[in-house]
């Protein structure tokens, strides 16, 4: 009986779809198992196998699975929403964020009014002064990249369809 | 060579036909836009994607593809998905903060009504 040499029956999903021999050094094999051909099919349809191969070769090996995960997500969203792709998701999330900021401001004002009426010196008021975002500079940089008016693309419906399962380890 | 070639045909070093699918969206004045999209998606894929869309939606599609491609060039591991993750995290934190604030309001209301009653 042979050892653990790969045979054609253990081709990765990429090589199966591309109908080629899967070598031991195949860049796709660790990340596109033969049991999940759908993921590679989506990624290939949107980005193309050669572009994915180039992208993977440009990132350190330990980050390739994360790269594949994000490419798979982008491809999936793009196939569901061919016009806006992930930008639709970003627009919806940003709209949600703005709504929450508004709600926080309203709640804060109510609390201050209550405390003022009760003669309470609210020493915790600093908790209400957001930085609502810890990574404000990152978000600001993003908003500079895409003007706000351009992001109001959706009415916020179907937000759930775009959400990562952030019960999973987040990408960042 | 025809100086009026679109940025895509210039990049691909080919003639730009009158019905070129790229030319309305890739003016020659912005060569980086197409080169970035080509690097991430490839000309063939973009052409196929655009062909499958109604004409009136293609401009928006190109802009979103361009944005995503730029994000991926800047962050090869996460691309624009990093922004989505960041926004989701921030939304979670903001929802927690809102819940805390609303709880504080409830406490303040209770104290106020007790004080008024007494």
Interface residues (C-beta under 8 A of the other chain):
Chain A: X45 X46 X47 X48 X50 X51 X55 X58 X59 X63 X66 X67 X70 X71 X73 X74 X78 X82 X83 X84 X85 X86 X87 X88 X89 X90 X93 X94 X96 X97 X100 X101 X103 X104 X107 X108 X110 X111 X114 X115 X117 X118 X120 X124 X127 X128 X130 X132 X133 X134 X135 X138 X139 X142 X145 X146 X150 X153 X162 X163 X164 X166 X170 X171 X172
Chain B: X39 X40 X41 X42 X44 X45 X49 X52 X53 X57 X60 X61 X63 X64 X65 X67 X68 X70 X72 X76 X77 X78 X79 X80 X81 X82 X83 X84 X85 X86 X87 X88 X89 X90 X91 X92 X93 X94 X95 X97 X98 X100 X101 X102 X104 X105 X108 X109 X111 X112 X115
